[in-house]
Amino acid sequence: MNIAVISGSARPERQSHQVAVEVKNSLDKLNIRNWLFDVKELNLPLLDYTYDKHPAPGEILKQLKNKLDHTDAFIIVSPEHNGSFSGALKNTMDYFYKEYAHKVFGIVTVSSGVLGGINALKNLQHYVLKLNGIVAPEFLITPQVQKLFTNQQLTDESYGQRMNKFLDAFVALAEIVYQSKEQDARQV
């Protein structure tokens, strides 16, 4: 199984990226194959054509499509921007559609406030359903992110425990779906 951890902010001093890196590191510790899908690093232009309809997709889009085709589940880590999820995240993900279908999505939201991005969470749940994805029922909200890390290291033990609980539930669901697809593929 291969999981993409989507770091969904392109802002210069993005704090949600620390959370995405922590999720990735936690998956590494569980010996689960994963990769960081970083919208800031990709820096895709404003969407004009989806990949399938693009007259001449560049090498970056071709490589990203290949990675998405070989990804079995996703964890979206997004800040809350103006009551929803990051526009940069939506722009980047919207280049593709069928690559997300029938794959499990875990959602982690981040904010500097006390609500932890709950509005972004609700909007992301709807978005994933529109992509034909499977929304994991467990989620992780991250309030007051500025208090959780020191020098890029997670220092809040209770948040670390909540992250581990979220990841355990997400990985269990993703593994069930992955094994089911593998079994179906062998029967064809």
BAPASE-485284 format. One record per residue: x, y negated, z of N, C-alpha, C in turn. Coordinates in steps of 0.1 Angstrom, whole numbers, plus 5000, padded with zeros to 4 digits. Atoms other than C-alpha are relative to their C-alpha. Layout:
% residues N
XYZXYZXYZ;...
***
This chain:
% residues 188
500850125000500050005000500949885000;499350135001501249654991499149895003;500950114996499849345008500749874996;499550135002500248984997499549915011;500350104990500448725024500049864993;500150125007499148405009500149885009;499850134993500548085023499449894993;500950085008497847845013500149855001;499950154999499247495019501249964991;498950055008501447284996500549875006;499650124994501846995020501550005005;498550014996505446875029500350065014;499749954986505246955067498950105004;501049904998502847245065500350095012;499849924989502447415098499450144998;500649875002500347695085501050104994;499049915006503347835066500750085011;499349934989504947925100499150125003;500949894997501848145106500150104989;499949905011502048305072501350085001;498749934998505748385078499950105012;500249914988504848535112499250124996;500849895004502148745096500950104991;499149925008504748865070501050085008;499049934991507348945097499350115008;500749904992504749135117499750124991;500249895009503849345086501350084998;498749945002507549405081500350105011;499749924988507849535117499150135000;500949895001504949775109500450094988;499549925012506949905078498950004989;501050015010504149785055500649914989;499550075012505249675020499149874998;500750135002504349305015500849904994;499350115006505248984998499349875003;500650134997504748615004499649934987;500650065012502448454978499949855005;499950144995503448084985499549904990;500650105010501247824967500949884998;499150115002503847554974501250044991;498849955009506747754959499650024986;500549975014504647854929499849864993;500350145005503547484924499450014986;500749995013501147574896499349874997;500750135003499647274877498550025002;501449994999496047184879499450104990;500549905009494047464864499349954988;500750035012493147424828499450134994;500549875005492847794817500350105010;499749884992492548104837501050094992;499049925006495148364830499550074988;500649925010492848574809499749924987;500350085012491948284786501149904996;498950105003495248104786500650044986;499549985013496548064750501550045001;498549974999500248094762500449995014;499650014986500648184798501650015001;498650014998504148104810500550125008;499349894993506648344826499550015014;500450004986505648244861498650065002;501449945000501948334854500150154997;499949865003502948664838500650085012;499449934988505148754868499050015011;500950004989502448654892498850104997;501149905004499748864873500550145003;499449874997502049164875500050035015;499949974986502549124912498650025006;501449994995498749074918499550144996;500549865005498049394897500550115009;499449904991500349584921499849975015;500350034987498849434952498750065004;501149924996496349634972499149935010;500850074990495149384998500749865002;499550144999495549015007499749955014;500350084988495848805039500249864996;499950145003495048445032500349925013;499750094989496648195056499849864995;500450135005495047855051499849905011;500450114990494947525070498649964997;501350075003491647345073500349864995;499850145005491647035051498649954997;501350065002488546815054498850095000;501149914998486247085066500050124991;499949885009487347355041501450054999;498649955002490347545029500749914990;499150085008493247405010499650004985;500250015014492647274975501150064992;498949945007496047384965499950164999;500249854999495147744976498950034989;501049975009491947734955500549994986;499450025014493747594924500950124996;499049895003496447864926499250134998;500749875001494048154932499150014988;501050005010491548044906500650034986;499449965013494048124878499750154997;500349865001493048484884498650045005;501349964994489848674891499950155002;500149864999489749044883501150075008;498949954993493049094900499750015015;500450004986491249034934498950105003;501249934998488249254928500250135007;500149884993487449534952501350025009;498849994991490549454973499649935014;500350054986490449385011500849875002;499450134997491049025022499849985015;500150054986491948925058500249854999;499950145000491648565067500549955013;499450074989493748355090499949854997;500150155002492947985094500849935011;499150084992495047715110499649865001;500250144998494447375125500849955012;499350074989496047125148498949985011;501050024991492647095165499650125008;500449894991490847315190499150114993;500949905007488547495165500750094991;499249905007491347665146499750024986;500349985015489947615111498850084998;501249925002486547775116499249964988;500750045013485047575087500750064988;499249945011487847685064499750154999;500349864999487148045076498750034993;501449985006483448025066500149984985;499950025015484247885032500950104993;499149905005487048135026499250144999;500849875001484648425034499150004988;500950015012482248295007500850014987;499250005012485048244982500550144997;499549865002486448594987498850094994;501149935005482948734981499849974985;500150045014482748534949501050064991;498949935007486048694938499850154999;500349865000484449034943501050075010;499149944990486849094972499250055012;500649944988486049285004500549915012;499650094989486049045034500250095013;499849934987487549205065499249935011;500850074990485149145094500849945011;499250064991487949065117500849884994;499350125005489648725113500849955011;499150064990492248515131499949854998;500050145000491648155139501249955008;498750054994494747945149499849865005;500150144996493947635170501349955005;498950074995496547385180501450074996;498849935005499247545158501349935005;498850074996501747275169500550045013;499649954987501847435203500550155000;499749855001502547795191501450044997;498649975005506047775176501049905006;498850084997509447645187501150044991;498949975010512147615161499650124991;500549905009510047835137499850145006;500249884993509648105163498850005008;501249994992506348215178500350015014;499750004985506448135215498850025008;501249984992502848185225499650154999;500249855000502448545236498650044998;501449965002498648545237499649994986;500350005014498448435201500650114993;499349885006500948705192499250125002;500949884997498648965208498849994991;501250015009495648825189500350034986;499549975013497648845157500150154998;499849855001498649205163498650075000;501449945000494949295171499449984986;500650035014493849125138500750094990;499349935010496549295118499750155001;500349854998495849645133498650034993;501349985005492149605123500049994984;499950025015492949465088500750114993;499349905006495549725080499250135000;500949885000493150005091499050004989;501050015011490449885067500750004987;499450005013492849815039500550134996;499549875002494350155043498950104995;501149915004490950325041499649974985;500450035014490050135009501150044990;498949965009493450204994500050154998;500049855002493350575001498850054992;501249965008489750594987500349984985;499750025014490950434955501050104994;499049905004493950664953499450144997;500749875001491650964958499250004987;500850015013489350844930500850004988;499150005011492250784907500550144997;499549865002493451144912498950094994;501249915005489951284904499749974986;500350045014489751104871500750084990;
***
